[in-house]
Amino acid sequence: MVRWLSFRLRNGQSIGPERLREAWTWACQSPRSGVRREQLGEDHWVYALYGPELITCPRTAEQRMRGFLLEAGYIFTMGSLGRREAA
């Protein structure tokens, strides 16, 4: 699996693994997905989103995930790590 996206939530915010996996599975349109929470320093966490090597539309998956986080009231920063579609 490929790490497609990662994001950090504002201090004091968190999201459970089941809710995050459900959202990411919907966003990337693949049941072959995974999520992890990785610690950076003492109080900082990064959420990593994994999926198959080929996602039909990575930009759409990223937009869906951003929309989910915004609608749920999260304040976040997000970076993309996976392969990108040709422009």
C-alpha contacts under 8 A as a table, 3 or more apart, distances in Angstrom:
res1	aa1	res2	aa2	distance
1	M	33	S	7.74
1	M	50	Y	6.07
1	M	51	G	5.30
1	M	52	P	4.89
1	M	53	E	5.90
2	V	50	Y	5.34
2	V	51	G	5.47
2	V	52	P	5.97
2	V	53	E	5.49
2	V	82	G	6.40
3	R	6	S	7.77
3	R	48	A	6.75
3	R	49	L	5.77
3	R	50	Y	4.31
3	R	51	G	6.59
3	R	81	L	6.28
3	R	82	G	5.72
4	W	48	A	7.79
4	W	49	L	5.85
4	W	50	Y	5.53
4	W	51	G	6.68
4	W	80	S	5.99
4	W	81	L	5.13
4	W	82	G	4.03
4	W	83	R	7.31
5	L	48	A	6.02
5	L	49	L	5.18
5	L	50	Y	7.19
5	L	62	E	7.51
5	L	78	M	7.16
5	L	79	G	5.93
5	L	80	S	4.56
5	L	81	L	5.61
5	L	82	G	6.76
6	S	46	V	6.56
6	S	47	Y	5.44
6	S	48	A	4.39
6	S	49	L	6.00
6	S	78	M	5.76
6	S	79	G	5.41
6	S	80	S	6.39
6	S	81	L	7.39
7	F	46	V	5.68
7	F	47	Y	5.33
7	F	48	A	6.76
7	F	76	F	6.57
7	F	77	T	5.44
7	F	78	M	4.10
7	F	79	G	6.11
8	R	44	H	7.94
8	R	45	W	6.34
8	R	46	V	4.92
8	R	47	Y	6.23
8	R	76	F	5.44
8	R	77	T	5.42
8	R	78	M	6.57
9	L	13	Q	5.91
9	L	14	S	6.71
9	L	45	W	7.69
9	L	46	V	7.72
9	L	74	Y	6.79
9	L	75	I	5.84
9	L	76	F	4.42
9	L	77	T	6.76
10	R	13	Q	5.64
10	R	74	Y	7.48
10	R	75	I	5.49
10	R	76	F	5.85
11	N	43	D	7.97
11	N	44	H	7.57
13	Q	74	Y	7.25
15	I	19	R	6.92
15	I	20	L	6.48
16	G	19	R	5.53
16	G	20	L	6.15
17	P	20	L	5.06
17	P	21	R	5.91
17	P	35	V	6.96
17	P	36	R	7.56
18	E	21	R	5.18
18	E	22	E	6.10
19	R	22	E	5.17
19	R	23	A	6.22
20	L	23	A	5.15
20	L	24	W	6.09
20	L	35	V	7.13
21	R	24	W	5.07
21	R	25	T	5.90
21	R	33	S	7.43
21	R	34	G	6.39
21	R	35	V	5.91
22	E	25	T	5.22
22	E	26	W	6.31
23	A	26	W	5.21
23	A	27	A	6.07
23	A	65	M	7.02
23	A	68	F	7.17
24	W	27	A	4.82
24	W	28	C	5.97
24	W	33	S	7.31
24	W	34	G	7.98
24	W	35	V	7.96
24	W	49	L	7.12
24	W	65	M	6.57
25	T	28	C	5.51
25	T	29	Q	5.68
25	T	30	S	5.49
25	T	31	P	5.71
25	T	32	R	7.61
25	T	33	S	5.99
26	W	29	Q	5.03
26	W	30	S	7.09
27	A	60	T	7.58
27	A	61	A	4.66
27	A	62	E	7.20
27	A	64	R	5.18
27	A	65	M	5.67
28	C	51	G	7.48
28	C	55	I	6.63
28	C	56	T	7.94
28	C	57	C	7.76
28	C	58	P	7.21
28	C	60	T	7.79
28	C	61	A	4.65
28	C	62	E	7.84
29	Q	55	I	7.87
29	Q	61	A	7.63
30	S	33	S	6.32
30	S	51	G	7.34
30	S	52	P	7.76
30	S	55	I	7.76
32	R	51	G	5.98
32	R	52	P	6.25
33	S	49	L	7.52
33	S	50	Y	5.45
33	S	51	G	4.29
33	S	52	P	6.81
34	G	49	L	6.03
34	G	50	Y	4.88
34	G	51	G	6.31
35	V	47	Y	7.08
35	V	48	A	5.61
35	V	49	L	4.69
35	V	50	Y	5.96
36	R	47	Y	5.71
36	R	48	A	5.12
36	R	49	L	6.72
37	R	45	W	6.44
37	R	46	V	5.67
37	R	47	Y	4.51
37	R	48	A	6.24
38	E	45	W	5.55
38	E	46	V	5.16
38	E	47	Y	6.31
38	E	48	A	7.45
39	Q	42	E	7.43
39	Q	43	D	7.68
39	Q	44	H	5.96
39	Q	45	W	4.50
39	Q	46	V	6.34
40	L	43	D	7.22
40	L	44	H	5.00
40	L	45	W	5.46
40	L	46	V	6.94
41	G	44	H	5.71
41	G	45	W	7.93
51	G	54	L	7.96
51	G	55	I	7.35
52	P	55	I	6.34
55	I	58	P	5.80
57	C	60	T	5.44
57	C	61	A	6.40
57	C	85	E	7.48
58	P	61	A	5.01
58	P	62	E	6.19
58	P	83	R	7.97
58	P	84	R	6.67
58	P	85	E	6.97
59	R	62	E	5.11
59	R	63	Q	6.16
59	R	84	R	7.77
59	R	85	E	7.68
60	T	63	Q	5.00
60	T	64	R	6.04
61	A	64	R	5.14
61	A	65	M	6.17
62	E	65	M	5.12
62	E	66	R	6.12
63	Q	66	R	5.09
63	Q	67	G	6.06
64	R	67	G	5.02
64	R	68	F	6.14
65	M	68	F	5.06
65	M	69	L	6.27
66	R	69	L	5.24
66	R	70	L	6.15
67	G	70	L	5.14
67	G	71	E	5.99
68	F	71	E	5.25
68	F	72	A	6.09
69	L	72	A	5.14
69	L	73	G	6.41
69	L	74	Y	5.34
69	L	75	I	7.66
69	L	76	F	7.84
70	L	73	G	5.16
70	L	74	Y	5.56
70	L	75	I	7.09
71	E	74	Y	7.58
